[in-house]
């Protein structure tokens, strides 16, 4: 129709060509019947501030933030939601009036996946990784009432800094393990999350330095690795009867959360998943 103006959203990242989400997000909007564009944009670190200012000036609904911009985007935004402020990075921004407010959906997406299986309040968790993803997951678990979190990380100092934050949030017991040897998961653990890139090889053969025999069927196991989504950790956990969450589930939830923040609508996650899987297959080739 002549004169019809589309609403705009998108992703700022570099390299943008590795972003598999474009088709997934467009399929979600189509399923909702919304005339909303999703643009996959190559944005250099030097031009990140200009990109944010442009999106704000043009009245975008919001935008997602990919690597390497999740921390660098923060000073260019007009504010941060509470969890994003705790985490110290943003994975998307949503327009609120004339302002762009940063949100972090990475840990939130994992938490939503966990809540499909169990109530995490009072649970005991082990999180592998204290980087951006591990920090995001740990903060959301803490905010959800998990009573004990063990951070397993190669750098003890980084894990210790995260542990201090979790203690301040109110986690009853926070442990730090320097990941130099094979790790055994404590028997009473309820939730296990791999928030590292380990396992993300083309063949899916690399695995965590983890004693797989320490897994038990009572545990819920999540692996944020996206490609391949059937990591060795999840294969071992599934064989033991664990409930599992893969990287596809997490990324779909992230996309759905972004759309909710931008449009206040709940996208169909089955439609999104169907559109995402072929894109991941193309990246793997």
C-alpha positions in Angstrom: 0.0 0.0 0.0 1.4 3.4 -1.0 2.4 5.4 2.1 2.5 2.5 4.5 5.5 2.7 6.9 7.0 -0.4 8.4 8.2 -0.6 11.9 11.9 -1.6 12.1 14.0 -3.8 14.3 17.3 -5.5 13.6 20.7 -6.8 14.8 23.9 -4.9 15.1 26.9 -7.2 15.0 30.2 -8.0 13.3 30.5 -10.2 11.4 26.8 -10.0 10.5 27.1 -12.8 8.0 27.3 -15.3 10.8 24.0 -14.3 12.3 21.5 -17.2 11.8 18.5 -15.3 13.3 17.2 -13.2 10.4 14.9 -15.8 8.9 13.7 -16.8 12.4 12.8 -13.3 13.3 11.1 -12.5 10.0 9.1 -15.8 10.3 8.0 -14.8 13.8 6.7 -11.4 12.6 4.9 -13.0 9.6 3.2 -15.5 12.0 2.0 -12.6 14.1 0.7 -10.8 11.0 2.9 -7.8 11.9 4.5 -5.4 9.3 7.8 -5.2 11.1 11.2 -5.4 9.4 14.2 -7.2 10.8 17.5 -6.0 9.4 20.8 -7.9 9.8 23.4 -5.1 9.8 27.2 -5.1 9.8 28.2 -2.5 12.4 31.8 -1.9 13.3 32.9 -1.0 16.8 33.8 2.5 15.6 30.3 3.1 14.2 28.3 1.4 17.0 27.3 4.8 18.6 26.2 6.1 15.2 24.1 3.0 14.7 22.4 3.3 18.0 21.8 7.0 17.5 20.3 6.3 14.0 18.0 3.7 15.3 16.8 6.1 18.0 16.4 8.9 15.6 14.4 6.8 13.1 12.0 5.5 15.7 13.0 1.9 15.6 11.1 -0.4 18.0 14.5 -1.7 19.1 17.5 -3.8 18.0 19.4 -6.9 19.1 23.1 -6.6 19.9 25.6 -9.3 18.8 29.3 -9.8 19.3 31.5 -7.9 19.8 29.2 -5.1 21.0 27.3 -6.4 24.1 29.4 -4.5 26.6 30.4 -1.7 24.3 26.8 -0.7 23.5 26.0 0.2 27.1 27.3 3.8 27.2 25.4 4.5 23.9 22.0 3.5 25.5 19.7 5.7 27.5 19.5 3.2 30.4 19.6 -0.4 31.4 16.9 -2.7 32.8 17.8 -4.1 36.3 19.2 -7.4 35.3 21.2 -5.9 32.4 22.7 -3.4 34.8 23.8 -6.3 37.1 25.2 -8.3 34.2 27.0 -5.3 32.7 26.0 -5.9 29.1 23.0 -5.8 26.8 21.8 -8.2 24.1 19.0 -6.0 22.9 17.5 -2.5 23.3 13.9 -1.6 23.3 12.4 1.8 22.7 10.6 3.3 25.6 9.3 6.8 24.6 12.3 8.5 23.0 14.8 6.4 24.9 16.6 3.1 24.0 16.7 0.9 27.1 19.1 -2.0 27.2 18.0 -5.5 28.2 20.0 -8.7 28.6 17.9 -11.7 27.3 20.8 -14.3 27.3 20.3 -15.6 30.8 16.6 -14.8 30.8 16.2 -17.1 27.8 17.9 -20.0 29.7 15.8 -19.3 32.7 12.6 -19.5 30.7 13.7 -22.8 29.2 14.5 -24.1 32.7 11.1 -23.0 34.0 9.4 -25.2 31.4 10.7 -28.2 33.4 11.0 -27.0 37.0 10.7 -24.2 39.4 14.3 -23.1 40.1 13.5 -21.5 43.4 15.6 -23.3 46.1 17.5 -25.4 43.5 21.2 -26.0 43.4 23.1 -25.1 40.2 26.4 -25.6 38.6 27.4 -23.1 35.8 30.4 -23.7 33.6 31.8 -20.3 32.6 32.1 -16.9 34.1 32.2 -14.9 30.9 29.3 -12.9 29.4 27.0 -15.8 29.0 27.9 -17.4 32.4 27.4 -14.1 34.1 24.0 -13.6 32.5 22.8 -17.1 33.4 24.1 -16.9 36.9 22.4 -13.5 37.6 19.1 -14.7 36.3 19.3 -17.9 38.4 20.1 -15.9 41.4 17.2 -13.5 40.8 14.9 -16.6 40.4 15.8 -17.8 43.9 18.3 -20.5 43.3 19.9 -21.1 46.7 23.3 -22.5 45.7 25.4 -21.8 42.6 28.9 -23.2 41.9 30.8 -21.3 39.2 33.4 -23.5 37.4 35.8 -21.4 35.3 39.4 -21.5 34.1 40.1 -18.1 35.6 39.4 -18.2 39.3 39.6 -14.4 39.7 36.8 -13.9 37.1 34.7 -16.5 38.8 35.3 -14.9 42.2 34.1 -11.5 41.0 30.9 -13.1 39.7 30.5 -15.0 43.0 30.6 -11.7 44.9 27.8 -10.3 42.7 25.7 -13.4 43.3 26.2 -13.2 47.0 25.1 -9.6 46.9 21.9 -10.6 45.0 21.1 -13.0 47.8 22.3 -16.5 46.9 22.7 -18.5 50.1 25.8 -20.5 48.9 28.2 -19.6 46.1 31.1 -21.8 45.2 34.1 -21.1 43.0 36.1 -23.9 41.3 39.2 -23.2 39.2 38.6 -25.5 36.2 42.1 -27.1 35.8 41.1 -30.7 36.3 38.2 -32.9 35.4 35.2 -31.7 37.3 32.7 -33.9 39.2 29.2 -32.5 39.6 28.0 -32.7 43.2 25.3 -35.3 43.7 22.6 -33.0 44.9 22.9 -30.6 41.9 19.5 -29.9 40.2 20.6 -27.7 37.3 23.7 -27.8 35.1 24.4 -25.1 32.5 27.3 -25.0 30.1 27.8 -21.3 29.3 31.1 -21.8 27.5 31.8 -22.3 23.8 33.3 -25.8 24.6 31.5 -28.4 22.5 30.9 -26.0 19.6 32.9 -27.8 17.0 31.7 -28.8 13.5 31.8 -32.5 14.4 30.5 -32.1 17.9 33.3 -34.1 19.3 34.8 -31.7 21.8 33.4 -31.9 25.2 33.7 -30.3 28.6 36.4 -31.4 31.0 33.7 -33.1 33.0 33.3 -36.5 34.6 30.2 -37.5 32.7 29.6 -40.3 35.3 28.8 -37.6 37.9 25.6 -36.7 36.0 22.4 -38.2 37.2 18.9 -38.5 35.9 17.6 -36.0 38.5 19.6 -33.2 36.9 18.4 -30.7 34.3 21.2 -30.1 31.8 21.4 -27.0 29.5 24.1 -26.4 26.9 24.2 -22.9 25.3 26.3 -24.1 22.4 24.3 -23.5 19.2 26.2 -25.4 16.5 26.1 -28.3 16.8 23.1 -28.2 19.2 23.5 -31.9 20.0 26.7 -31.6 21.9 28.5 -34.4 23.6 27.3 -33.1 27.0 23.6 -33.3 25.9 24.1 -36.7 24.3 25.5 -38.1 27.6 22.9 -36.4 29.7 20.0 -37.6 27.5 21.4 -41.2 27.6 21.2 -41.0 31.4 17.6 -39.8 31.4 18.2 -36.1 32.1 15.9 -33.4 30.8 18.0 -31.3 28.4 17.9 -27.8 26.9 20.0 -27.1 23.8 21.3 -24.0 22.2 18.5 -23.8 19.6 15.9 -23.6 22.4 17.9 -20.9 24.1 18.3 -18.8 20.9 14.6 -19.2 20.0 13.7 -18.0 23.5 16.0 -15.0 23.1 14.4 -14.0 19.9 10.9 -14.4 21.3 11.9 -12.3 24.3 13.2 -9.6 22.1 9.9 -9.5 20.1 8.0 -9.4 23.3 10.1 -6.4 24.5 9.7 -4.6 21.1 6.0 -5.4 20.3 4.4 -6.7 23.6 3.4 -9.8 21.6 4.3 -13.5 22.1 5.7 -15.0 18.9 5.2 -18.7 18.0 8.4 -20.4 19.0 7.6 -23.5 16.9 7.6 -21.3 13.8 10.8 -19.7 14.9 12.5 -23.0 15.5 11.5 -24.3 12.1 13.0 -21.2 10.4 16.2 -21.3 12.5 17.3 -24.9 11.9 18.0 -24.6 8.1 20.0 -21.4 8.7 22.2 -23.3 11.3 22.7 -26.1 8.8 23.9 -23.6 6.2 26.4 -22.1 8.6 27.8 -25.5 9.5 28.6 -26.4 5.8 
